[in-house]
Amino acid sequence: MSKIEYTEKYGGLTKEEPLTCVNNEILLKNTCVLESVSPYFGYYNEVPQANKPHFIYLLIEGNIFLEQLVRANQTIQGEINFTLDSVPGSVTFKTQTSQAIRIFNLKNYSQIARLQELYIEKGITLKAKSRSINNEMALIKLRRFFKLVEVSVGLYTEYRQPNIGYFEIPKSIAWEEFKLLTAKVKYNTSLLYFDAAQAFIYNDGKIVELVRIYRENLTPDKLTSIREKYLKLLA
């Protein structure tokens, strides 16, 4: 079997999902951790599925840079018996924004308190819980590396995540405009069920604007069909 080649690019992602506070009893005292109750909201809200990915958000004080988190993770990984996948970002409810560490696919929530302790040891200050949050829509912004497999010019899949694809668009647009555009795309395509997010990558000193698509059984043909609708409406 030939090895799949991918390119790693640094960039960011913006999405919207409902979040809920994780049960206080399994956390360090007076801290706030949120979970995505409906990840990939645009897809799973329409196509219910029990086996969804898990995303949790440790709210922190101050800013955290990717290199700071990566260094912390490299040390922490040697002190735990599960794979740690986390990136920095922010979570906004209406006008209130908090910095966060997003952790992907943590299988056992009893491990959260241990992770909190380890991040504190690395100099990261956790944010105190100020109120209860239950199924509230949040704007989530992440900074991360993307492992992109180019399937055709300007069209990519995420390495080892076949349900995630990306395609380039010619310009940056505001989030509210993007939401309206996505609604129009879904109305005009037979591929109704997908979740869309904004993304970007740095490439050769420039920013490349992307749309991230998630749906189960995503294929390059389906991704191409969705891209054509977006580009037609953008034009």
VENSUL-V304740 format. One record per pair of residues at least 12 apart in sequence whose C-alpha atoms are under 6 Angstrom apart, sorted by the first residue. I is the first residue (numbers start at 0). J is the second residue. Records with the same first field share a line. If there is no record, write none. Layout:
# VENSUL-V304740
I = J / J
This chain:
# VENSUL-V304740
5 = 146 / 147 / 148
6 = 146 / 147
7 = 145 / 146
8 = 144 / 145
9 = 143 / 144 / 200 / 201
10 = 142 / 143 / 199 / 200 / 201
11 = 141 / 142 / 143 / 198 / 199
12 = 140 / 141 / 197 / 198
13 = 139 / 140 / 196 / 197
14 = 138 / 139 / 196
15 = 137 / 138 / 139
16 = 40 / 136 / 137
17 = 134 / 135 / 136 / 137
18 = 34 / 35 / 36 / 134 / 135
19 = 33 / 34 / 132 / 133 / 134
20 = 32 / 33 / 132
21 = 33
26 = 112
27 = 112
29 = 127 / 128
30 = 126 / 127 / 128
31 = 58 / 127 / 128
32 = 56 / 57
33 = 55 / 56
34 = 54 / 55
35 = 54
39 = 194
41 = 193 / 194
42 = 192 / 193 / 194
53 = 103 / 104
54 = 102 / 103
55 = 101 / 102
56 = 99 / 100 / 101
57 = 99 / 100
58 = 98 / 99 / 126
59 = 98 / 99 / 124 / 125 / 126
60 = 124 / 125 / 126
84 = 102 / 103
85 = 101 / 102
86 = 100 / 101 / 143
87 = 99 / 100 / 141 / 142
88 = 140 / 141 / 142
89 = 139 / 140
90 = 138 / 139
91 = 137 / 138
92 = 137
146 = 158
153 = 166 / 167
154 = 166
162 = 213 / 214 / 215 / 216 / 217
163 = 212 / 213
164 = 211 / 212
165 = 210 / 211
166 = 209 / 210
167 = 208 / 209
168 = 208 / 209
184 = 228
193 = 213 / 214
194 = 212 / 213
195 = 211 / 212
196 = 210 / 211
197 = 210
198 = 210
